[in-house]
Amino acid sequence: MRGLHVGRPPVLPVDKKLGLVVRVMSGELTAAEAAREAGVSEQSVSNWRRQFIEGGRNGLAGESGKDTGEASRVAELSQENAMLKTMIAELYMELRKYGRSAAVRPPQPRGKTRPGRLVN
């Protein structure tokens, strides 16, 4: 059983995968021939073809290759970002209203006397 490659094949560059998928889709190669050329399984070539078609479908649907879960997460984060920016602006205005000195100085402890001071 010498010469058998066991385990995961090396990762091919995207351009190489794309070239093979286009050749398979155009009929120039079969999936089996493309798999032999790349040193991968036919299943890998079929997966690349499926991913290529799904990416094209998503691009035509205006999703720019993002799945709907990712697109909704981006929208959610954008909304949260806008809310946080508004909160920061409001807090900044509150600090300006009370003056910078209150924001810069730490609060002084109350009810304690310093050593050496006389209390009347």
Secondary structure, DSSP 8 states (H G I E B T S, - for coil): -TT---S------HHHHHHHHHHHHTTSS-HHHHHHHHTS-HHHHHHHHHHHHHHHHHHHTT-TT--HHHHHHHHHHHHHHHHHHHHHHHHHHHHHHH-HHHHHS-----S---TT----
